[in-house]
Every structure is written in structure tokens, then in C-alpha cells.
Amino acid sequence: MTTISIDFSPVDNKEKKLIDLTHDLTVDDLRRITNESIDYLLSLIADLDDEDVTFDPIDPDAHDPHAVEGEETIGWSLAHLIAHVTASSEEGAAFSSLLARGIPATERPRYETPWRDITTKAQCVQRLEESRRMRLAYLDTWPDTPFLDVNRAGVSERFDAYFGKLNAPAAFLMGLHHEVNHYAQIEEVRRQALVARSRVR
């Protein structure tokens, strides 16, 4: 597994909150990290084909209580995972835009492309490049002097205790952290898809 140029392990190990990672981060850093993540995901599907990105993997740990009835325990294809991680990263970027402009956002600005509509590698590439454009565009909406003391509002005490305060850069990192945490799953699905390909071709 490759990594991007930010270390989320202190957050994963519950040693720090996301906001603790933002003190020396600039908007240009967030742009760079975004490009690194998108480029890595593109590299994982570069040599795949349509059947590979729609391959249904075996995932004994699959459990999504928010899934459509009957799909709570299905394995997620690469197309499904790309739809999911890009939606979360875009949500974090959208939150960051509002917070940076002094708006303590409450309603979740989230939209996830229906994963069943993504049936080709070309669509996966399009979704990733579209997501890159959208995330970078949200960063362009930050004022030159962003509000860094305005935090996401309307969250539960449990959410606040777990994730910590989320100002503009922390909200952006939250989406990216979620994406990075899916890297291993994406890599495993890629591995299974390639094994399946080798058995039938």
C-alpha cells in the first residue's frame, strides 16, 4: 500500500484529533494531498477493464447498516468503492468551503453517485477526475484569510468526542481520512478481481 504525504496514524491510534493535524497545513498542502490521493486511486485501476471494476468481491467483514435492504453484507466492487469514497471527500470539501467563509454548517452537503450506474472503467476514471475538480474547486472558494475558529455545528456530543472540533481544514481532512482508510479495501478488491481474471482468461 502506498501512502500520501500526510500521516493519519495519530488519529487512527486515537492520539490526536483531525484538527491537531491542521496547524501547519496550507490550502496548497490540501490541494497536493488531494491530487496524491486521486492519482493513487487512478493508478489502482489503470490496468483494469470493465469486468474488473464491476467484479463482486468476497468480503466476510462486509456490514453496512445504511445499505439498501438485502445489500447490507455484500462485497463492494471497485466502482462501488470509488462512488463511496469520492462522495465522502467531496462532502468534507464542501463543509470546508462553508466553514472557511465563517458559516457554521449543519446540514450534510453529501451526494453519492449511484454505484450501480458505474459499469465501466471509463466511468470510474471520470468519477475520480470529476471529484478532483470538485474538491479543488471547493478549496478555491476559501477566502485569502479563512475563518479557522468556526467549527461544524449541529453534531452530537458523541460525534464531537470521537472526531473532535472540525474547522475548515479539519473538515476537509475528514473526507480524505475516510478515503485513505478505504485504500486497503480497494487494494484487496483489486487483487481479487485480478485473480478472478486470471482464472477465466
ZADO-1210 file (C-alpha; in nm, 4 decimals, padded with zeros to 6 digits):
<atoms>
<atom x="00.0000" y="00.0000" z="00.0000" code="MET" pos="1"/>
<atom x="00.1243" y="00.3458" z="-00.0809" code="THR" pos="2"/>
<atom x="00.0654" y="00.6474" z="00.1362" code="THR" pos="3"/>
<atom x="00.0025" y="01.0132" z="00.0724" code="ILE" pos="4"/>
<atom x="00.2087" y="01.2877" z="00.2294" code="SER" pos="5"/>
<atom x="00.0094" y="01.3169" z="00.5481" code="ILE" pos="6"/>
<atom x="00.0234" y="01.0731" z="00.8366" code="ASP" pos="7"/>
<atom x="-00.3193" y="00.9873" z="00.9754" code="PHE" pos="8"/>
<atom x="-00.1853" y="00.7233" z="01.2151" code="SER" pos="9"/>
<atom x="-00.2031" y="00.9513" z="01.5239" code="PRO" pos="10"/>
<atom x="-00.5765" y="00.9916" z="01.4521" code="VAL" pos="11"/>
<atom x="-00.6237" y="00.6205" z="01.3870" code="ASP" pos="12"/>
<atom x="-00.4403" y="00.5444" z="01.7112" code="ASN" pos="13"/>
<atom x="-00.6580" y="00.7965" z="01.8978" code="LYS" pos="14"/>
<atom x="-00.3518" y="01.0011" z="01.9945" code="GLU" pos="15"/>
<atom x="-00.4718" y="01.3134" z="01.8121" code="LYS" pos="16"/>
<atom x="-00.7830" y="01.4613" z="01.6555" code="LYS" pos="17"/>
<atom x="-00.8000" y="01.5682" z="01.2933" code="LEU" pos="18"/>
<atom x="-00.7767" y="01.9345" z="01.3879" code="ILE" pos="19"/>
<atom x="-00.4388" y="01.8631" z="01.5508" code="ASP" pos="20"/>
<atom x="-00.3005" y="01.7708" z="01.2073" code="LEU" pos="21"/>
<atom x="-00.4020" y="02.1016" z="01.0518" code="THR" pos="22"/>
<atom x="-00.1839" y="02.3526" z="01.2368" code="HIS" pos="23"/>
<atom x="00.0875" y="02.3694" z="00.9713" code="ASP" pos="24"/>
<atom x="-00.1272" y="02.2797" z="00.6702" code="LEU" pos="25"/>
<atom x="-00.1865" y="02.5337" z="00.3946" code="THR" pos="26"/>
<atom x="-00.4511" y="02.5311" z="00.1234" code="VAL" pos="27"/>
<atom x="-00.1770" y="02.4312" z="-00.1186" code="ASP" pos="28"/>
<atom x="-00.0991" y="02.1336" z="00.1065" code="ASP" pos="29"/>
<atom x="-00.4637" y="02.0269" z="00.0873" code="LEU" pos="30"/>
<atom x="-00.4525" y="02.0593" z="-00.2917" code="ARG" pos="31"/>
<atom x="-00.1375" y="01.8487" z="-00.3096" code="ARG" pos="32"/>
<atom x="-00.2758" y="01.5772" z="-00.0820" code="ILE" pos="33"/>
<atom x="-00.5985" y="01.5681" z="-00.2833" code="THR" pos="34"/>
<atom x="-00.4067" y="01.5169" z="-00.6061" code="ASN" pos="35"/>
<atom x="-00.1932" y="01.2480" z="-00.4458" code="GLU" pos="36"/>
<atom x="-00.4983" y="01.0515" z="-00.3355" code="SER" pos="37"/>
<atom x="-00.6797" y="01.0806" z="-00.6680" code="ILE" pos="38"/>
<atom x="-00.3624" y="00.9865" z="-00.8566" code="ASP" pos="39"/>
<atom x="-00.3159" y="00.6813" z="-00.6364" code="TYR" pos="40"/>
<atom x="-00.6727" y="00.5625" z="-00.6899" code="LEU" pos="41"/>
<atom x="-00.6322" y="00.6126" z="-01.0649" code="LEU" pos="42"/>
<atom x="-00.3132" y="00.4067" z="-01.0555" code="SER" pos="43"/>
<atom x="-00.5009" y="00.1175" z="-00.8929" code="LEU" pos="44"/>
<atom x="-00.7431" y="00.0902" z="-01.1840" code="ILE" pos="45"/>
<atom x="-00.5047" y="00.1883" z="-01.4645" code="ALA" pos="46"/>
<atom x="-00.4523" y="-00.1681" z="-01.5892" code="ASP" pos="47"/>
<atom x="-00.8048" y="-00.2928" z="-01.5197" code="LEU" pos="48"/>
<atom x="-01.1022" y="-00.3341" z="-01.7516" code="ASP" pos="49"/>
<atom x="-01.4780" y="-00.3016" z="-01.7213" code="ASP" pos="50"/>
<atom x="-01.5242" y="-00.6506" z="-01.5769" code="GLU" pos="51"/>
<atom x="-01.2570" y="-00.5864" z="-01.3137" code="ASP" pos="52"/>
<atom x="-01.4114" y="-00.2649" z="-01.1796" code="VAL" pos="53"/>
<atom x="-01.7556" y="-00.4278" z="-01.1524" code="THR" pos="54"/>
<atom x="-01.6274" y="-00.7538" z="-01.0063" code="PHE" pos="55"/>
<atom x="-01.8175" y="-00.8560" z="-00.6912" code="ASP" pos="56"/>
<atom x="-01.5589" y="-00.9468" z="-00.4264" code="PRO" pos="57"/>
<atom x="-01.5854" y="-01.1729" z="-00.1264" code="ILE" pos="58"/>
<atom x="-01.5810" y="-00.9662" z="00.1914" code="ASP" pos="59"/>
<atom x="-01.6503" y="-01.1564" z="00.5146" code="PRO" pos="60"/>
<atom x="-01.6371" y="-00.8284" z="00.7076" code="ASP" pos="61"/>
<atom x="-01.8986" y="-00.6529" z="00.4957" code="ALA" pos="62"/>
<atom x="-02.1589" y="-00.4829" z="00.7120" code="HIS" pos="63"/>
<atom x="-02.3375" y="-00.1657" z="00.6075" code="ASP" pos="64"/>
<atom x="-02.6459" y="-00.0950" z="00.8186" code="PRO" pos="65"/>
<atom x="-02.7279" y="00.2036" z="00.5935" code="HIS" pos="66"/>
<atom x="-02.7396" y="-00.0062" z="00.2754" code="ALA" pos="67"/>
<atom x="-03.0496" y="-00.0856" z="00.0748" code="VAL" pos="68"/>
<atom x="-03.2353" y="-00.3799" z="00.2251" code="GLU" pos="69"/>
<atom x="-03.0711" y="-00.7018" z="00.1152" code="GLY" pos="70"/>
<atom x="-02.7345" y="-00.5372" z="00.0403" code="GLU" pos="71"/>
<atom x="-02.6103" y="-00.4935" z="00.3969" code="GLU" pos="72"/>
<atom x="-02.3468" y="-00.7668" z="00.3702" code="THR" pos="73"/>
<atom x="-02.2476" y="-00.7643" z="00.0031" code="ILE" pos="74"/>
<atom x="-01.8885" y="-00.7075" z="-00.1026" code="GLY" pos="75"/>
<atom x="-01.8258" y="-00.3733" z="-00.2678" code="TRP" pos="76"/>
<atom x="-01.6914" y="-00.3585" z="-00.6215" code="SER" pos="77"/>
<atom x="-01.4240" y="-00.1049" z="-00.7180" code="LEU" pos="78"/>
<atom x="-01.6934" y="00.1033" z="-00.8862" code="ALA" pos="79"/>
<atom x="-01.8949" y="00.0982" z="-00.5622" code="HIS" pos="80"/>
<atom x="-01.5925" y="00.1970" z="-00.3551" code="LEU" pos="81"/>
<atom x="-01.4977" y="00.4811" z="-00.5884" code="ILE" pos="82"/>
<atom x="-01.8514" y="00.6204" z="-00.5727" code="ALA" pos="83"/>
<atom x="-01.8420" y="00.5978" z="-00.1938" code="HIS" pos="84"/>
<atom x="-01.5019" y="00.7478" z="-00.1166" code="VAL" pos="85"/>
<atom x="-01.5370" y="01.0341" z="-00.3631" code="THR" pos="86"/>
<atom x="-01.8736" y="01.1283" z="-00.2127" code="ALA" pos="87"/>
<atom x="-01.7263" y="01.1493" z="00.1377" code="SER" pos="88"/>
<atom x="-01.4243" y="01.3508" z="00.0254" code="SER" pos="89"/>
<atom x="-01.6478" y="01.5928" z="-00.1628" code="GLU" pos="90"/>
<atom x="-01.8668" y="01.6289" z="00.1456" code="GLU" pos="91"/>
<atom x="-01.5630" y="01.7206" z="00.3537" code="GLY" pos="92"/>
<atom x="-01.4520" y="01.9693" z="00.0897" code="ALA" pos="93"/>
<atom x="-01.7995" y="02.1249" z="00.0766" code="ALA" pos="94"/>
<atom x="-01.8054" y="02.1611" z="00.4547" code="PHE" pos="95"/>
<atom x="-01.4613" y="02.3208" z="00.4429" code="SER" pos="96"/>
<atom x="-01.5792" y="02.5823" z="00.1953" code="SER" pos="97"/>
<atom x="-01.8639" y="02.6892" z="00.4230" code="LEU" pos="98"/>
<atom x="-01.6574" y="02.6880" z="00.7411" code="LEU" pos="99"/>
<atom x="-01.3696" y="02.8790" z="00.5824" code="ALA" pos="100"/>
<atom x="-01.6182" y="03.1543" z="00.4973" code="ARG" pos="101"/>
<atom x="-01.7473" y="03.1715" z="00.8536" code="GLY" pos="102"/>
<atom x="-02.0618" y="02.9630" z="00.8113" code="ILE" pos="103"/>
<atom x="-02.1072" y="02.7012" z="01.0888" code="PRO" pos="104"/>
<atom x="-02.2641" y="02.4430" z="00.8586" code="ALA" pos="105"/>
<atom x="-02.5079" y="02.1877" z="00.9956" code="THR" pos="106"/>
<atom x="-02.6837" y="02.0020" z="00.7116" code="GLU" pos="107"/>
<atom x="-02.4633" y="01.7446" z="00.5392" code="ARG" pos="108"/>
<atom x="-02.3831" y="01.8534" z="00.1807" code="PRO" pos="109"/>
<atom x="-02.3450" y="01.4972" z="00.0576" code="ARG" pos="110"/>
<atom x="-02.4373" y="01.3285" z="-00.2688" code="TYR" pos="111"/>
<atom x="-02.3175" y="00.9837" z="-00.3709" code="GLU" pos="112"/>
<atom x="-02.3310" y="00.8736" z="-00.7337" code="THR" pos="113"/>
<atom x="-02.5434" y="00.5553" z="-00.7532" code="PRO" pos="114"/>
<atom x="-02.2807" y="00.2846" z="-00.7730" code="TRP" pos="115"/>
<atom x="-02.4868" y="00.0589" z="-00.9963" code="ARG" pos="116"/>
<atom x="-02.4757" y="00.3324" z="-01.2622" code="ASP" pos="117"/>
<atom x="-02.0958" y="00.2958" z="-01.2836" code="ILE" pos="118"/>
<atom x="-02.0399" y="-00.0026" z="-01.5092" code="THR" pos="119"/>
<atom x="-01.7152" y="00.0766" z="-01.6936" code="THR" pos="120"/>
<atom x="-01.3556" y="00.1667" z="-01.6169" code="LYS" pos="121"/>
<atom x="-01.4031" y="00.4888" z="-01.8120" code="ALA" pos="122"/>
<atom x="-01.6830" y="00.5896" z="-01.5755" code="GLN" pos="123"/>
<atom x="-01.4576" y="00.5191" z="-01.2766" code="CYS" pos="124"/>
<atom x="-01.1877" y="00.7424" z="-01.4239" code="VAL" pos="125"/>
<atom x="-01.4466" y="01.0117" z="-01.4991" code="GLN" pos="126"/>
<atom x="-01.5826" y="00.9972" z="-01.1428" code="ARG" pos="127"/>
<atom x="-01.2326" y="01.0320" z="-00.9947" code="LEU" pos="128"/>
<atom x="-01.1362" y="01.3213" z="-01.2219" code="GLU" pos="129"/>
<atom x="-01.4717" y="01.4885" z="-01.1595" code="GLU" pos="130"/>
<atom x="-01.4140" y="01.4508" z="-00.7866" code="SER" pos="131"/>
<atom x="-01.0651" y="01.6005" z="-00.8180" code="ARG" pos="132"/>
<atom x="-01.2107" y="01.9030" z="-00.9975" code="ARG" pos="133"/>
<atom x="-01.4853" y="01.9481" z="-00.7409" code="MET" pos="134"/>
<atom x="-01.2585" y="01.9185" z="-00.4370" code="ARG" pos="135"/>
<atom x="-01.0025" y="02.1615" z="-00.5752" code="LEU" pos="136"/>
<atom x="-01.2826" y="02.3992" z="-00.6703" code="ALA" pos="137"/>
<atom x="-01.4124" y="02.3990" z="-00.3120" code="TYR" pos="138"/>
<atom x="-01.0642" y="02.4964" z="-00.1940" code="LEU" pos="139"/>
<atom x="-01.0716" y="02.7852" z="-00.4417" code="ASP" pos="140"/>
<atom x="-01.3734" y="02.9216" z="-00.2540" code="THR" pos="141"/>
<atom x="-01.1719" y="02.9708" z="00.0635" code="TRP" pos="142"/>
<atom x="-01.1058" y="03.3379" z="00.1332" code="PRO" pos="143"/>
<atom x="-00.7425" y="03.4505" z="00.1465" code="ASP" pos="144"/>
<atom x="-00.7815" y="03.4711" z="00.5243" code="THR" pos="145"/>
<atom x="-01.0148" y="03.1831" z="00.6134" code="PRO" pos="146"/>
<atom x="-01.2102" y="03.1594" z="00.9365" code="PHE" pos="147"/>
<atom x="-01.0268" y="02.8891" z="01.1284" code="LEU" pos="148"/>
<atom x="-01.2192" y="02.9401" z="01.4535" code="ASP" pos="149"/>
<atom x="-01.5566" y="02.8411" z="01.3050" code="VAL" pos="150"/>
<atom x="-01.6433" y="02.4761" z="01.3606" code="ASN" pos="151"/>
<atom x="-01.9035" y="02.2428" z="01.2177" code="ARG" pos="152"/>
<atom x="-02.2228" y="02.2805" z="01.4198" code="ALA" pos="153"/>
<atom x="-02.5209" y="02.0599" z="01.4959" code="GLY" pos="154"/>
<atom x="-02.3231" y="01.7452" z="01.5724" code="VAL" pos="155"/>
<atom x="-02.3877" y="01.5151" z="01.8653" code="SER" pos="156"/>
<atom x="-02.1713" y="01.5048" z="02.1776" code="GLU" pos="157"/>
<atom x="-02.0653" y="01.1556" z="02.0754" code="ARG" pos="158"/>
<atom x="-01.9563" y="01.2787" z="01.7309" code="PHE" pos="159"/>
<atom x="-01.7693" y="01.5694" z="01.8856" code="ASP" pos="160"/>
<atom x="-01.5917" y="01.3446" z="02.1348" code="ALA" pos="161"/>
<atom x="-01.4897" y="01.0959" z="01.8662" code="TYR" pos="162"/>
<atom x="-01.3844" y="01.3283" z="01.5829" code="PHE" pos="163"/>
<atom x="-01.3096" y="01.6481" z="01.7739" code="GLY" pos="164"/>
<atom x="-01.3867" y="02.0007" z="01.6568" code="LYS" pos="165"/>
<atom x="-01.3979" y="02.0339" z="01.2792" code="LEU" pos="166"/>
<atom x="-01.2920" y="02.3663" z="01.1360" code="ASN" pos="167"/>
<atom x="-01.2371" y="02.4186" z="00.7619" code="ALA" pos="168"/>
<atom x="-00.9105" y="02.2252" z="00.7190" code="PRO" pos="169"/>
<atom x="-01.0167" y="01.9531" z="00.9641" code="ALA" pos="170"/>
<atom x="-01.3456" y="01.9044" z="00.7785" code="ALA" pos="171"/>
<atom x="-01.1529" y="01.8700" z="00.4531" code="PHE" pos="172"/>
<atom x="-00.9206" y="01.6152" z="00.6139" code="LEU" pos="173"/>
<atom x="-01.2135" y="01.4174" z="00.7494" code="MET" pos="174"/>
<atom x="-01.3270" y="01.3259" z="00.3994" code="GLY" pos="175"/>
<atom x="-00.9737" y="01.2498" z="00.2898" code="LEU" pos="176"/>
<atom x="-00.9055" y="01.0404" z="00.6004" code="HIS" pos="177"/>
<atom x="-01.2127" y="00.8322" z="00.5217" code="HIS" pos="178"/>
<atom x="-01.0852" y="00.7823" z="00.1661" code="GLU" pos="179"/>
<atom x="-00.7399" y="00.6762" z="00.2832" code="VAL" pos="180"/>
<atom x="-00.8931" y="00.4314" z="00.5288" code="ASN" pos="181"/>
<atom x="-01.0551" y="00.2537" z="00.2322" code="HIS" pos="182"/>
<atom x="-00.7234" y="00.2099" z="00.0483" code="TYR" pos="183"/>
<atom x="-00.6618" y="-00.1386" z="00.1889" code="ALA" pos="184"/>
<atom x="-01.0127" y="-00.2500" z="00.0968" code="GLN" pos="185"/>
<atom x="-00.9736" y="-00.1124" z="-00.2560" code="ILE" pos="186"/>
<atom x="-00.6380" y="-00.2869" z="-00.2927" code="GLU" pos="187"/>
<atom x="-00.7903" y="-00.6171" z="-00.1777" code="GLU" pos="188"/>
<atom x="-01.0809" y="-00.5922" z="-00.4215" code="VAL" pos="189"/>
<atom x="-00.8342" y="-00.5150" z="-00.6999" code="ARG" pos="190"/>
<atom x="-00.6341" y="-00.8253" z="-00.6010" code="ARG" pos="191"/>
<atom x="-00.9433" y="-01.0466" z="-00.6066" code="GLN" pos="192"/>
<atom x="-01.0546" y="-00.9051" z="-00.9427" code="ALA" pos="193"/>
<atom x="-00.7146" y="-00.9829" z="-01.0968" code="LEU" pos="194"/>
<atom x="-00.7170" y="-01.3371" z="-00.9548" code="VAL" pos="195"/>
<atom x="-01.0645" y="-01.3932" z="-01.0975" code="ALA" pos="196"/>
<atom x="-00.9492" y="-01.2581" z="-01.4338" code="ARG" pos="197"/>
<atom x="-00.6527" y="-01.4969" z="-01.4434" code="SER" pos="198"/>
<atom x="-00.8806" y="-01.7960" z="-01.3858" code="ARG" pos="199"/>
<atom x="-01.1151" y="-01.7288" z="-01.6748" code="VAL" pos="200"/>
<atom x="-00.8845" y="-01.5872" z="-01.9412" code="ARG" pos="201"/>
</atoms>
